[in-house]
Amino acid sequence: MSAQGRASASSMFRTIITGYDGSEEGRDALALAGFLAGESAERVVAATVSETGTRIRLPGHADREDMLADAASKVAVRASDDALVDPAALEPKGVCASSAAAGLHRLAETIGADLVVTGSSHRGEVGRMLIGSTAARLLNGASCAVAAAPRGFARREHRIVRTVGLAYDGSHESRVALEGAARLAAGHDAAVRVFTVVPPNVQQEARELAHAHHRAVLDDALNALPPEVRPEGRLLGGDVEEQLLEQADASLDVMVVGSRGYGPVRRVLLGSTSNALMRAARCPVIVYPRGVDPNGDGLAGADSA
């Protein structure tokens, strides 16, 4: 199905998972989950992960499952109080795993999540991303799309999707991201702004050819997007990470990017561009794993095999 056909379908994020412990970073992640869920997500799972070896002492509970359920319900009360997600969609979940990242990985695969949301590190600058160790492990190997919230996202007064940015280079991974960006924008009545970057290390005699090639790549993306997302293209020149970070900081509400072009199918694997955006962008970033169809219909194209 084309991007135009998919964009008019229901929300691609039917089931969203976020680790939530009541911390500022957890609140940022939950706020982004609610922000991306809109009114159409069926489940927003606020997961409380108990790491193996951690002893949870709650008087009156007979077993670990009972204790996890109690801890999850207490966290869910705080999540409801924060009013960051529609209470009707909010679902508490207790998970026991060797690490927070492992618990969220396993939960995402068990319930067939469409998106896992993580917060930024508490050491990062407010308003910017700085993925911590849990988020970094989560991002590399996730079986579904992964989104990261910048620090302080929950405290922002206006959380509206007006412009979705898309990093596009014509690769299969960026085509997966294109379809995801189209669906996200259509669901929020937002515009899609496509960025294609001509790298700086092109020899003088090949510069015109490189420019023409990247212009054609950008035009292909614009032609594939449905008119209702008001596609706009920008051909940039220079360092790819620097250019995309500058655009993300300037005027975007969300940046969408594909995973690295090699590695396991259906797994997120950060490349240099997605890693740079996850570490420093001021807006939320969504990374799509290699080979995943944003419409939920399996692999996105035969060339992902």
NUGU-502579 format. One line per field, with one value per atom (N, C-alpha, C): residue number from 0; x, y, z; atom name; residue in one letter. Coordinates in steps of 0.1 Angstrom, whole numbers. Atoms other than C-alpha are relative to their C-alpha. Example, Ala and Ser with C-alpha at 12.3 -4.5 7.8 and 13.67 -1.06 7.14 Angstrom:
% NUGU-502579
nr: c(0;0;0;1;1;1)
X: c(9;123;9;-9;137;-8)
Y: c(-12;-45;12;-11;-11;11)
Z: c(0;78;0;0;71;8)
atom: c(N;CA;C;N;CA;C)
rest: c(A;A;A;S;S;S)
//
This chain:
% NUGU-502579
nr: c(0;0;0;1;1;1;2;2;2;3;3;3;4;4;4;5;5;5;6;6;6;7;7;7;8;8;8;9;9;9;10;10;10;11;11;11;12;12;12;13;13;13;14;14;14;15;15;15;16;16;16;17;17;17;18;18;18;19;19;19;20;20;20;21;21;21;22;22;22;23;23;23;24;24;24;25;25;25;26;26;26;27;27;27;28;28;28;29;29;29;30;30;30;31;31;31;32;32;32;33;33;33;34;34;34;35;35;35;36;36;36;37;37;37;38;38;38;39;39;39;40;40;40;41;41;41;42;42;42;43;43;43;44;44;44;45;45;45;46;46;46;47;47;47;48;48;48;49;49;49;50;50;50;51;51;51;52;52;52;53;53;53;54;54;54;55;55;55;56;56;56;57;57;57;58;58;58;59;59;59;60;60;60;61;61;61;62;62;62;63;63;63;64;64;64;65;65;65;66;66;66;67;67;67;68;68;68;69;69;69;70;70;70;71;71;71;72;72;72;73;73;73;74;74;74;75;75;75;76;76;76;77;77;77;78;78;78;79;79;79;80;80;80;81;81;81;82;82;82;83;83;83;84;84;84;85;85;85;86;86;86;87;87;87;88;88;88;89;89;89;90;90;90;91;91;91;92;92;92;93;93;93;94;94;94;95;95;95;96;96;96;97;97;97;98;98;98;99;99;99;100;100;100;101;101;101;102;102;102;103;103;103;104;104;104;105;105;105;106;106;106;107;107;107;108;108;108;109;109;109;110;110;110;111;111;111;112;112;112;113;113;113;114;114;114;115;115;115;116;116;116;117;117;117;118;118;118;119;119;119;120;120;120;121;121;121;122;122;122;123;123;123;124;124;124;125;125;125;126;126;126;127;127;127;128;128;128;129;129;129;130;130;130;131;131;131;132;132;132;133;133;133;134;134;134;135;135;135;136;136;136;137;137;137;138;138;138;139;139;139;140;140;140;141;141;141;142;142;142;143;143;143;144;144;144;145;145;145;146;146;146;147;147;147;148;148;148;149;149;149;150;150;150;151;151;151;152;152;152;153;153;153;154;154;154;155;155;155;156;156;156;157;157;157;158;158;158;159;159;159;160;160;160;161;161;161;162;162;162;163;163;163;164;164;164;165;165;165;166;166;166;167;167;167;168;168;168;169;169;169;170;170;170;171;171;171;172;172;172;173;173;173;174;174;174;175;175;175;176;176;176;177;177;177;178;178;178;179;179;179;180;180;180;181;181;181;182;182;182;183;183;183;184;184;184;185;185;185;186;186;186;187;187;187;188;188;188;189;189;189;190;190;190;191;191;191;192;192;192;193;193;193;194;194;194;195;195;195;196;196;196;197;197;197;198;198;198;199;199;199;200;200;200;201;201;201;202;202;202;203;203;203;204;204;204;205;205;205;206;206;206;207;207;207;208;208;208;209;209;209;210;210;210;211;211;211;212;212;212;213;213;213;214;214;214;215;215;215;216;216;216;217;217;217;218;218;218;219;219;219;220;220;220;221;221;221;222;222;222;223;223;223;224;224;224;225;225;225;226;226;226;227;227;227;228;228;228;229;229;229;230;230;230;231;231;231;232;232;232;233;233;233;234;234;234;235;235;235;236;236;236;237;237;237;238;238;238;239;239;239;240;240;240;241;241;241;242;242;242;243;243;243;244;244;244;245;245;245;246;246;246;247;247;247;248;248;248;249;249;249;250;250;250;251;251;251;252;252;252;253;253;253;254;254;254;255;255;255;256;256;256;257;257;257;258;258;258;259;259;259;260;260;260;261;261;261;262;262;262;263;263;263;264;264;264;265;265;265;266;266;266;267;267;267;268;268;268;269;269;269;270;270;270;271;271;271;272;272;272;273;273;273;274;274;274;275;275;275;276;276;276;277;277;277;278;278;278;279;279;279;280;280;280;281;281;281;282;282;282;283;283;283;284;284;284;285;285;285;286;286;286;287;287;287;288;288;288;289;289;289;290;290;290;291;291;291;292;292;292;293;293;293;294;294;294;295;295;295;296;296;296;297;297;297;298;298;298;299;299;299;300;300;300;301;301;301;302;302;302;303;303;303;304;304;304)
X: c(9;0;9;-8;13;-1;1;20;-13;13;-11;-11;11;-33;1;-2;-17;-3;2;-19;-14;14;-57;-5;4;-58;0;0;-62;14;-13;-34;9;-10;-2;4;-4;4;-13;12;-24;4;-5;-2;13;-12;24;5;-6;48;9;-10;67;3;-4;87;-3;4;73;2;-2;85;-3;3;73;11;-11;106;-3;1;110;1;-3;124;-12;12;94;-12;11;70;1;-2;86;-4;3;83;-15;14;47;-8;5;39;1;-2;53;-9;9;34;-15;14;1;0;-1;12;-1;1;17;-12;11;-12;-13;12;-38;-12;12;-73;-3;3;-69;8;-7;-44;-9;8;-60;6;-6;-34;13;-12;-7;5;-4;12;11;-10;30;7;-6;55;10;-9;72;9;-9;103;8;-7;117;12;-12;153;2;-3;162;11;-9;179;-4;6;160;-11;10;140;-11;11;106;-7;6;93;-13;13;56;-7;6;40;-14;13;11;-2;1;20;7;-5;26;11;-10;46;4;-6;66;-11;10;37;-10;9;14;7;-7;41;2;-2;48;-13;12;11;-3;3;8;9;-9;39;-5;5;25;-12;12;-9;3;-4;8;6;-6;28;-11;11;-4;-8;6;-20;7;-8;8;-1;1;6;-14;14;-32;0;-1;-25;7;-8;0;-9;10;-29;8;-8;-4;-5;5;-23;-15;14;-60;-2;1;-69;-7;7;-92;10;-10;-61;11;-11;-37;-1;0;-27;13;-13;-2;4;-6;21;12;-12;46;8;-9;76;13;-12;105;10;-10;137;14;-14;175;4;-3;174;-13;12;148;-1;0;158;-5;4;154;-15;14;120;-9;8;107;1;-1;121;-10;8;104;-15;14;71;-5;4;71;-3;2;74;-12;11;49;-13;13;21;-1;0;30;-1;0;37;4;-3;38;11;-10;60;4;-5;82;6;-4;88;9;-10;118;2;-4;128;15;-14;161;7;-8;189;-2;1;186;12;-12;221;0;0;211;-5;5;204;-15;15;167;-3;4;150;7;-7;175;0;-1;180;13;-13;207;-4;5;199;9;-7;210;3;-4;223;-12;12;188;-6;6;175;9;-9;207;-2;2;202;-13;14;165;0;0;171;7;-7;195;-6;5;175;-15;14;139;-7;7;113;-11;9;92;6;-5;95;3;-4;112;0;0;106;7;-7;126;-4;4;115;11;-11;138;-4;2;143;-10;9;115;-12;11;90;-14;13;62;-4;2;66;-3;3;61;-15;14;29;-8;6;22;6;-4;25;-9;9;10;9;-7;21;-4;3;22;8;-10;53;8;-8;68;12;-12;104;3;-4;117;14;-13;153;-1;2;153;12;-11;181;-3;4;162;2;-3;173;-14;12;148;-4;3;150;-6;6;142;-14;13;112;-10;8;99;-4;3;103;-9;9;85;-14;14;54;-4;3;56;-3;2;59;-13;12;30;-12;11;7;-1;0;17;-5;4;12;-15;14;-22;-9;8;-34;-1;0;-26;-2;3;-35;13;-13;2;6;-7;26;13;-12;56;11;-11;89;12;-10;115;13;-14;152;9;-10;178;13;-12;214;11;-11;242;13;-12;274;11;-10;303;12;-12;330;-1;2;320;10;-10;347;-6;5;343;-7;5;338;-13;12;311;-11;9;293;-14;13;266;-7;7;259;-6;5;256;-12;11;233;-13;11;211;-6;4;210;-9;8;199;-13;12;174;-11;10;158;-5;4;158;-10;10;140;-13;12;115;-8;7;107;-7;7;99;-12;11;77;-12;11;58;-7;6;52;-9;8;36;-14;14;-2;-1;1;-12;-6;6;-31;10;-10;2;9;-7;13;15;-14;47;8;-9;76;14;-13;112;11;-11;145;13;-13;178;11;-10;206;14;-14;244;8;-9;270;0;0;275;-15;14;243;-5;4;241;-2;1;247;-12;11;222;-13;13;194;-2;2;200;-4;4;198;-14;14;165;-9;9;151;-1;1;160;-8;6;146;-15;15;110;-8;7;100;-6;6;76;4;-5;88;9;-9;117;-1;1;113;12;-12;143;-1;-1;150;11;-11;172;12;-12;207;-3;4;207;5;-3;221;-2;3;216;-13;12;186;-12;13;153;-9;9;126;6;-7;151;5;-6;161;15;-15;199;4;-3;211;13;-11;234;5;-6;254;-10;10;225;-11;10;198;6;-6;222;2;-2;231;-13;12;195;-6;5;186;8;-8;214;-1;-1;210;-12;11;177;-9;10;153;-14;14;122;1;0;111;4;-5;126;-5;5;111;9;-8;133;-7;6;118;10;-9;134;0;-1;146;-10;9;120;-14;13;90;-9;10;59;-8;8;43;-15;14;9;-3;2;14;-2;3;12;13;-12;47;11;-11;77;-4;3;78;8;-7;88;9;-8;105;15;-14;139;5;-5;140;4;-2;143;15)
Y: c(-12;0;12;-12;35;8;-8;61;8;-8;80;-9;8;50;-3;3;43;12;-12;79;2;-2;78;-11;11;46;5;-4;45;2;-3;55;-12;11;34;-4;2;36;-5;5;13;-4;5;-1;7;-7;21;-4;4;11;11;-9;35;-5;3;28;13;-11;50;-3;1;54;12;-12;88;11;-10;105;10;-11;136;-7;6;114;-9;8;90;8;-9;119;5;-4;131;-11;11;97;-2;2;93;12;-11;128;-2;2;119;-11;11;86;6;-6;106;9;-10;132;-8;8;105;-9;9;84;7;-7;111;-6;6;98;-14;13;66;-12;11;45;-8;9;15;-2;2;10;8;-7;31;-7;8;7;7;-6;23;-11;12;-4;4;-1;-7;-12;12;-29;-2;4;-47;-8;7;-57;-13;12;-93;2;-2;-94;12;-11;-63;-6;5;-72;11;-9;-55;-4;3;-54;7;-6;-48;-9;9;-62;-5;5;-85;-6;5;-97;-14;13;-134;-4;4;-136;13;-11;-115;6;-5;-112;9;-9;-98;13;-13;-73;9;-8;-63;7;-6;-57;12;-11;-36;12;-11;-15;7;-5;-11;9;-8;1;13;-12;26;10;-9;40;5;-5;41;11;-11;63;13;-12;87;5;-3;85;7;-6;93;14;-14;122;10;-9;136;4;-3;136;2;-1;131;-10;10;102;-2;3;95;-12;11;74;-12;11;52;-9;8;40;-4;3;39;-14;13;4;-3;3;-4;-14;13;-33;-2;3;-49;-10;9;-66;-3;4;-85;-4;3;-86;3;-2;-85;15;-14;-48;7;-7;-21;-1;2;-23;-14;14;-61;-2;1;-58;6;-7;-33;-7;8;-53;-12;12;-84;3;-5;-66;4;-5;-50;-12;12;-84;-8;8;-101;5;-5;-77;6;-5;-67;15;-15;-30;6;-8;-5;10;-11;20;-2;-1;21;14;-13;55;1;-2;65;15;-13;96;3;-3;114;-1;1;112;13;-11;134;9;-8;146;10;-8;162;14;-14;199;0;-1;208;4;-3;209;-8;8;186;-15;15;148;-3;7;128;-14;14;91;-6;6;73;-15;14;37;-9;8;22;2;-4;41;-5;5;32;-14;15;-5;-3;2;-2;3;-4;16;-10;10;-10;-14;14;-41;0;-1;-29;-6;7;-49;9;-10;-18;13;-14;19;4;-6;38;15;-15;74;4;-5;95;14;-13;126;8;-9;156;3;-3;166;12;-11;188;0;0;177;0;0;171;14;-14;207;10;-9;222;3;-5;243;-5;3;235;-13;12;199;-4;1;200;-4;4;182;8;-8;208;-3;3;199;-12;12;164;1;0;164;-15;14;134;1;1;126;-11;9;110;0;1;96;-10;9;72;-15;13;41;-7;7;14;4;-4;24;14;-13;60;0;2;48;-5;5;30;13;-12;63;10;-9;82;-4;4;61;3;-3;65;15;-15;103;4;-3;104;-3;4;85;8;-9;105;14;-13;138;0;1;127;-1;2;116;13;-13;151;12;-11;172;9;-7;182;-1;0;189;-8;8;168;9;-7;186;-10;11;163;7;-5;169;-10;8;155;8;-8;164;-5;3;165;1;0;155;9;-10;179;-5;6;155;-5;3;155;8;-7;164;10;-12;196;-5;4;178;-8;8;156;7;-7;182;2;-2;190;-13;13;153;-4;3;148;8;-9;178;-5;5;165;-13;13;130;2;-2;142;8;-7;166;-10;10;136;-9;8;116;8;-8;145;1;0;148;-13;13;111;-1;0;115;9;-9;145;-5;6;127;-11;12;97;4;-5;118;5;-4;124;15;-14;160;6;-6;163;3;-3;163;12;-12;194;-1;3;180;12;-11;205;-6;6;196;11;-9;211;-8;6;202;7;-6;209;-5;4;208;1;-1;200;-13;12;175;-4;5;153;2;-1;152;14;-14;189;7;-6;199;-4;5;177;5;-6;188;14;-14;224;1;-1;218;-5;5;198;10;-10;226;12;-12;253;0;-1;244;-12;13;208;-4;5;192;-15;14;156;-2;4;143;-16;15;108;-4;5;88;-15;15;52;-5;7;27;-1;2;18;-10;8;1;-14;14;-32;-5;5;-55;-8;9;-78;7;-6;-72;1;-3;-58;4;-5;-44;14;-13;-8;-2;0;-4;14;-14;32;1;-4;46;14;-13;78;11;-10;100;-1;2;85;2;-2;84;14;-15;121;7;-7;131;-4;5;109;6;-6;125;15;-14;161;8;-8;171;6;-6;195;-5;5;179;-16;14;143;-7;8;117;-14;14;85;-7;8;58;-13;12;30;-11;11;-4;-5;5;-20;-11;10;-40;0;-1;-29;9;-7;-18;9;-9;13;-3;3;0;-13;12;-32;-12;11;-55;-8;9;-71;8;-7;-62;11;-12;-29;-1;1;-40;-12;12;-70;1;-2;-55;0;0;-57;-15;14;-95;-3)
Z: c(0;0;0;1;-8;13;-12;18;1;0;7;5;-5;14;14;-14;47;9;-8;59;4;-4;59;9;-9;80;14;-14;117;6;-6;141;0;0;138;14;-13;175;8;-7;189;14;-13;218;2;-3;234;14;-13;262;5;-6;285;14;-14;316;8;-8;343;15;-14;379;8;-7;388;0;1;381;-11;11;359;-14;13;331;-3;3;335;-4;3;334;-14;14;302;-10;9;286;0;0;297;-7;7;284;-15;14;250;-5;4;250;-2;1;256;-12;11;230;-13;13;203;-1;0;213;-5;5;206;6;-5;209;-5;6;190;5;-6;210;9;-8;226;14;-13;253;1;-3;269;13;-11;292;8;-9;321;8;-5;330;12;-11;364;0;1;361;13;-12;391;-6;5;383;8;-7;392;11;-12;426;9;-9;438;8;-9;468;3;-3;469;13;-13;505;2;-3;507;9;-10;538;-5;3;533;-14;14;498;0;-1;493;-10;10;461;-8;8;436;-9;10;411;7;-8;438;3;-3;448;-12;12;413;-4;3;407;9;-9;438;-3;4;428;-12;13;393;3;-3;407;7;-6;429;-10;10;400;-9;8;379;6;-7;405;-2;2;402;-15;14;364;-3;1;366;6;-6;389;-9;9;364;-12;11;338;-13;12;310;-11;9;294;3;-2;288;10;-10;320;-6;6;298;-7;8;278;9;-9;308;6;-6;319;7;-7;347;-2;3;343;8;-7;367;-8;8;350;9;-6;365;-10;11;344;6;-4;346;-1;0;337;-6;5;328;-15;15;291;-4;3;291;2;-4;308;-11;10;283;-14;12;254;0;-1;265;0;-1;273;-14;14;238;-9;9;221;5;-5;244;-4;2;239;-15;14;203;-1;-1;210;-14;12;182;2;-4;201;14;-13;231;2;-2;246;12;-11;268;3;-3;286;-2;2;285;14;-13;311;8;-9;341;0;1;334;-12;12;301;2;0;294;-1;1;300;-15;13;266;-11;9;250;4;-2;246;6;-3;263;5;-4;263;10;-10;294;-4;3;297;-3;2;299;-14;13;269;-12;10;249;-3;2;255;-6;6;247;-14;14;215;-10;9;201;2;-1;195;2;-2;201;-12;11;180;-6;6;173;0;0;168;14;-13;196;0;-1;207;12;-12;231;2;-4;249;5;-6;256;15;-14;292;1;-2;305;-9;9;279;7;-7;304;6;-5;316;-11;11;282;0;0;280;-12;12;244;-6;6;231;-11;11;197;-12;12;165;-12;11;138;-12;11;118;4;-2;115;-10;9;102;-4;5;82;-6;6;75;-11;12;40;-9;9;19;-11;11;-4;4;-4;15;4;-4;24;14;-14;61;0;0;53;-7;5;32;11;-12;63;8;-8;82;-7;8;54;3;-2;58;14;-13;95;3;-2;93;-7;7;68;9;-9;92;12;-12;122;-3;4;104;-3;4;90;12;-13;125;8;-8;139;-9;9;109;-1;0;107;-14;12;79;1;1;68;-7;7;61;-1;3;44;-2;1;47;-6;7;23;0;-2;30;-10;9;4;8;-8;22;-5;5;21;-7;6;10;-14;14;-26;-8;8;-51;-9;7;-71;-13;13;-105;2;-2;-90;8;-8;-70;-6;7;-96;-1;1;-101;14;-14;-63;3;-3;-60;-8;8;-88;5;-5;-74;13;-13;-39;-2;3;-54;-5;5;-72;11;-11;-40;8;-8;-22;-7;7;-50;0;-1;-49;14;-13;-12;0;1;-18;-8;8;-45;6;-7;-23;11;-12;5;-5;4;4;2;-1;-2;13;-13;31;10;-10;50;-5;5;30;-1;0;21;-5;4;19;1;0;10;2;-2;20;-4;3;3;7;-8;26;-4;3;23;13;-11;49;8;-9;78;3;-1;80;14;-14;118;4;-4;122;-6;7;96;5;-5;109;14;-14;145;0;2;134;-4;4;117;11;-11;146;11;-10;170;-4;5;148;0;3;140;0;1;144;13;-12;168;3;-1;161;-12;11;140;-1;3;123;-8;7;111;0;1;100;8;-7;117;-9;9;105;-10;11;72;0;-1;84;14;-13;113;-1;0;123;-5;4;105;12;-11;127;13;-13;152;-3;0;159;2;-1;154;-3;2;159;-9;8;132;5;-5;135;0;1;124;11;-10;146;14;-13;175;4;-2;171;4;-3;171;13;-13;201;11;-11;221;1;-1;213;-5;6;196;11;-9;213;-1;2;199;2;-1;204;-14;11;180;0;2;166;-10;8;152;-4;4;131;-3;2;131;-15;14;99;-3;4;81;5;-6;101;-9;7;82;10;-9;99;0;0;89;8;-8;110;-9;9;79;-2;2;83;-6;6;63;-10;8;45;-13;13;10;-1;2;-4;2;-1;-4;15;-13;34;4;-4;33;0)
atom: c(N;CA;C;N;CA;C;N;CA;C;N;CA;C;N;CA;C;N;CA;C;N;CA;C;N;CA;C;N;CA;C;N;CA;C;N;CA;C;N;CA;C;N;CA;C;N;CA;C;N;CA;C;N;CA;C;N;CA;C;N;CA;C;N;CA;C;N;CA;C;N;CA;C;N;CA;C;N;CA;C;N;CA;C;N;CA;C;N;CA;C;N;CA;C;N;CA;C;N;CA;C;N;CA;C;N;CA;C;N;CA;C;N;CA;C;N;CA;C;N;CA;C;N;CA;C;N;CA;C;N;CA;C;N;CA;C;N;CA;C;N;CA;C;N;CA;C;N;CA;C;N;CA;C;N;CA;C;N;CA;C;N;CA;C;N;CA;C;N;CA;C;N;CA;C;N;CA;C;N;CA;C;N;CA;C;N;CA;C;N;CA;C;N;CA;C;N;CA;C;N;CA;C;N;CA;C;N;CA;C;N;CA;C;N;CA;C;N;CA;C;N;CA;C;N;CA;C;N;CA;C;N;CA;C;N;CA;C;N;CA;C;N;CA;C;N;CA;C;N;CA;C;N;CA;C;N;CA;C;N;CA;C;N;CA;C;N;CA;C;N;CA;C;N;CA;C;N;CA;C;N;CA;C;N;CA;C;N;CA;C;N;CA;C;N;CA;C;N;CA;C;N;CA;C;N;CA;C;N;CA;C;N;CA;C;N;CA;C;N;CA;C;N;CA;C;N;CA;C;N;CA;C;N;CA;C;N;CA;C;N;CA;C;N;CA;C;N;CA;C;N;CA;C;N;CA;C;N;CA;C;N;CA;C;N;CA;C;N;CA;C;N;CA;C;N;CA;C;N;CA;C;N;CA;C;N;CA;C;N;CA;C;N;CA;C;N;CA;C;N;CA;C;N;CA;C;N;CA;C;N;CA;C;N;CA;C;N;CA;C;N;CA;C;N;CA;C;N;CA;C;N;CA;C;N;CA;C;N;CA;C;N;CA;C;N;CA;C;N;CA;C;N;CA;C;N;CA;C;N;CA;C;N;CA;C;N;CA;C;N;CA;C;N;CA;C;N;CA;C;N;CA;C;N;CA;C;N;CA;C;N;CA;C;N;CA;C;N;CA;C;N;CA;C;N;CA;C;N;CA;C;N;CA;C;N;CA;C;N;CA;C;N;CA;C;N;CA;C;N;CA;C;N;CA;C;N;CA;C;N;CA;C;N;CA;C;N;CA;C;N;CA;C;N;CA;C;N;CA;C;N;CA;C;N;CA;C;N;CA;C;N;CA;C;N;CA;C;N;CA;C;N;CA;C;N;CA;C;N;CA;C;N;CA;C;N;CA;C;N;CA;C;N;CA;C;N;CA;C;N;CA;C;N;CA;C;N;CA;C;N;CA;C;N;CA;C;N;CA;C;N;CA;C;N;CA;C;N;CA;C;N;CA;C;N;CA;C;N;CA;C;N;CA;C;N;CA;C;N;CA;C;N;CA;C;N;CA;C;N;CA;C;N;CA;C;N;CA;C;N;CA;C;N;CA;C;N;CA;C;N;CA;C;N;CA;C;N;CA;C;N;CA;C;N;CA;C;N;CA;C;N;CA;C;N;CA;C;N;CA;C;N;CA;C;N;CA;C;N;CA;C;N;CA;C;N;CA;C;N;CA;C;N;CA;C;N;CA;C;N;CA;C;N;CA;C;N;CA;C;N;CA;C;N;CA;C;N;CA;C;N;CA;C;N;CA;C;N;CA;C;N;CA;C;N;CA;C;N;CA;C;N;CA;C;N;CA;C;N;CA;C;N;CA;C;N;CA;C;N;CA;C;N;CA;C;N;CA;C;N;CA;C;N;CA;C;N;CA;C;N;CA;C;N;CA;C;N;CA;C;N;CA;C;N;CA;C;N;CA;C;N;CA;C;N;CA;C;N;CA;C;N;CA;C;N;CA;C;N;CA;C;N;CA;C;N;CA;C;N;CA;C;N;CA;C;N;CA;C;N;CA;C;N;CA;C;N;CA;C;N;CA;C;N;CA;C;N;CA;C;N;CA;C;N;CA;C;N;CA;C;N;CA;C;N;CA;C;N;CA;C;N;CA;C;N;CA;C;N;CA;C;N;CA;C;N;CA;C;N;CA;C;N;CA;C;N;CA;C;N;CA;C;N;CA;C;N;CA;C;N;CA;C;N;CA;C;N;CA;C;N;CA;C;N;CA;C;N;CA;C;N;CA;C;N;CA;C;N;CA;C;N;CA;C;N;CA;C;N;CA;C;N;CA;C;N;CA;C;N;CA;C;N;CA;C;N;CA;C;N;CA;C;N;CA;C;N;CA;C;N;CA;C;N;CA;C;N;CA;C;N;CA;C;N;CA;C;N;CA;C;N;CA;C;N;CA;C)
rest: c(M;M;M;S;S;S;A;A;A;Q;Q;Q;G;G;G;R;R;R;A;A;A;S;S;S;A;A;A;S;S;S;S;S;S;M;M;M;F;F;F;R;R;R;T;T;T;I;I;I;I;I;I;T;T;T;G;G;G;Y;Y;Y;D;D;D;G;G;G;S;S;S;E;E;E;E;E;E;G;G;G;R;R;R;D;D;D;A;A;A;L;L;L;A;A;A;L;L;L;A;A;A;G;G;G;F;F;F;L;L;L;A;A;A;G;G;G;E;E;E;S;S;S;A;A;A;E;E;E;R;R;R;V;V;V;V;V;V;A;A;A;A;A;A;T;T;T;V;V;V;S;S;S;E;E;E;T;T;T;G;G;G;T;T;T;R;R;R;I;I;I;R;R;R;L;L;L;P;P;P;G;G;G;H;H;H;A;A;A;D;D;D;R;R;R;E;E;E;D;D;D;M;M;M;L;L;L;A;A;A;D;D;D;A;A;A;A;A;A;S;S;S;K;K;K;V;V;V;A;A;A;V;V;V;R;R;R;A;A;A;S;S;S;D;D;D;D;D;D;A;A;A;L;L;L;V;V;V;D;D;D;P;P;P;A;A;A;A;A;A;L;L;L;E;E;E;P;P;P;K;K;K;G;G;G;V;V;V;C;C;C;A;A;A;S;S;S;S;S;S;A;A;A;A;A;A;A;A;A;G;G;G;L;L;L;H;H;H;R;R;R;L;L;L;A;A;A;E;E;E;T;T;T;I;I;I;G;G;G;A;A;A;D;D;D;L;L;L;V;V;V;V;V;V;T;T;T;G;G;G;S;S;S;S;S;S;H;H;H;R;R;R;G;G;G;E;E;E;V;V;V;G;G;G;R;R;R;M;M;M;L;L;L;I;I;I;G;G;G;S;S;S;T;T;T;A;A;A;A;A;A;R;R;R;L;L;L;L;L;L;N;N;N;G;G;G;A;A;A;S;S;S;C;C;C;A;A;A;V;V;V;A;A;A;A;A;A;A;A;A;P;P;P;R;R;R;G;G;G;F;F;F;A;A;A;R;R;R;R;R;R;E;E;E;H;H;H;R;R;R;I;I;I;V;V;V;R;R;R;T;T;T;V;V;V;G;G;G;L;L;L;A;A;A;Y;Y;Y;D;D;D;G;G;G;S;S;S;H;H;H;E;E;E;S;S;S;R;R;R;V;V;V;A;A;A;L;L;L;E;E;E;G;G;G;A;A;A;A;A;A;R;R;R;L;L;L;A;A;A;A;A;A;G;G;G;H;H;H;D;D;D;A;A;A;A;A;A;V;V;V;R;R;R;V;V;V;F;F;F;T;T;T;V;V;V;V;V;V;P;P;P;P;P;P;N;N;N;V;V;V;Q;Q;Q;Q;Q;Q;E;E;E;A;A;A;R;R;R;E;E;E;L;L;L;A;A;A;H;H;H;A;A;A;H;H;H;H;H;H;R;R;R;A;A;A;V;V;V;L;L;L;D;D;D;D;D;D;A;A;A;L;L;L;N;N;N;A;A;A;L;L;L;P;P;P;P;P;P;E;E;E;V;V;V;R;R;R;P;P;P;E;E;E;G;G;G;R;R;R;L;L;L;L;L;L;G;G;G;G;G;G;D;D;D;V;V;V;E;E;E;E;E;E;Q;Q;Q;L;L;L;L;L;L;E;E;E;Q;Q;Q;A;A;A;D;D;D;A;A;A;S;S;S;L;L;L;D;D;D;V;V;V;M;M;M;V;V;V;V;V;V;G;G;G;S;S;S;R;R;R;G;G;G;Y;Y;Y;G;G;G;P;P;P;V;V;V;R;R;R;R;R;R;V;V;V;L;L;L;L;L;L;G;G;G;S;S;S;T;T;T;S;S;S;N;N;N;A;A;A;L;L;L;M;M;M;R;R;R;A;A;A;A;A;A;R;R;R;C;C;C;P;P;P;V;V;V;I;I;I;V;V;V;Y;Y;Y;P;P;P;R;R;R;G;G;G;V;V;V;D;D;D;P;P;P;N;N;N;G;G;G;D;D;D;G;G;G;L;L;L;A;A;A;G;G;G;A;A;A;D;D;D;S;S;S;A;A;A)
//
